[in-house]
């Protein structure tokens, strides 16, 4: 009898707790909805509508090394799907061991950003794919004509281009290559428990994750890391309060968006990265100079917000960030077979 | 009425043809069974029994770049599954752009061979995986200890090693890494229409493919390319009738197995490669010096058999070889998600 009564008391307390918690949770949910919102099903673009045929072809190109100058580079080299579409290197290494200027961000959810690349010098994922094939440190091909020649040599691609771009008379072009890759990338949305929460399922996040979300909001991380992508919607100076290189282990000082615009006000300005799957995409920052998420959060507090976050605050934020690790679309996890060279 | 009678006559002729053909087909089937036989379901080894847990872990390691010296090399780099587990390069390029001494053969069905590597200097797939991690032109790690250290740093692997090797007190070892990779590779069997034929389904091969098989046998290709793997069971001099480099586009003369044994009789001797999926794994030969299957077959006729095969014979053999392009196990086409570095 004693035991049963104990259970009843605990149950009452528990239910009361849930009920108390719920009010707070409801407030948090409203905030989260305002600041973030859930991920869309796909990241659509009027310029490049998604079709099954384009996605199929784009996924094949994602693994295609034969259109790189040394035959070793495909999109997948710097964005391996199994490593959450980032390569784990400080800076990616492309054809003939050339080092890329910045860290390779994950391409999951990347199409939802205002632009691509850390300094926003790619308009969208299609532009990124197109420029990558002739990028000296990436695929390194000498010209678009050379890429088209190779695409035409692999006979199996002809009919697939035709299916994906039925209106085009001569569909085997780099522009269509880029559209196909872009269409594939536009499907790479990775919803997590956070999205279930934002959609109203209050128990989708654990108490610790909710505490972390609250800290993330209260600490003002969300000033920049907002939208369903938790970032990717604006540019911001890296090192608002202090120069970033005094805290990171950067080996060089990167002038950021200044390289593109030559405006003094763009010095050390970078696109705010999306934080979806951030747990899985170490190392951090534009130069991959910091290995651990804990350190990255601590440094961000210090130099972006001018706050010395204590251990428990940093840990709370890290706990929340881990709730952004999402489910990868099943189709993206299936390797396509590529046509033969013969 | 005329039309119907025509159809009847054609049908009778067709059925007669099938019936005449069948006798020949039965003979061909018997020959094929004697020379080749169908692929097994898996390539088992008493030394490394296959288990679900080992295969799961081995497949993860197949994509693991973080155990290479420059963080860019995984098994998948030289054996990308979508390209039929070969990389399409003349010679594979490993860490820090180092060129491997020979062409990367597909790892599909590779565990069924007498040994691994072109010159047979790896005992089996486990030995290959183990030696690869410290191979200077492949993963390039300085020592097995260094590999084990990295494996231990990725915390997520600990429990998976324990599951795969439950009897081991300290299961995170390079030997167990190699066993896991080996177990995965032992599942990579790719049966094709040829196996259906060998198992008795006479119509599984087209008439052209059957003609090609007959030519393959009559021309004596099967003297070396025998067993279910259509090769991989013996060593043979490359260039029995004439030096190979007079026909291939080889840039260097490779002394083959002589490098291992230092026996004069092993000069220019290589392991006979398996021909499963050969259509998909251009370029050909130990140095990838020939791009097209047609040329590879013609050269083989000339220098191995002393025969000038005419165009139609070469084409017949190529047609047969294409029937060896197989189905890749569904599980091997699914990318595993790897644990985070954090």
Interface residues (C-beta under 8 A of the other chain):
Chain A: X60 X63 X65 X66 X70 X71 X72 X77 X80 X81 X82 X83 X84 X87 X88 X89 X93 X96 X97 X279 X280 X282 X283 X291 X292 X293 X328 X333 X334 X335 X336 X337 X338 X340 X341 X342
Chain B: X60 X63 X65 X66 X70 X71 X72 X77 X80 X81 X82 X83 X84 X87 X88 X89 X93 X96 X97 X279 X280 X282 X283 X291 X292 X293 X328 X333 X334 X335 X336 X337 X338 X340 X341 X342
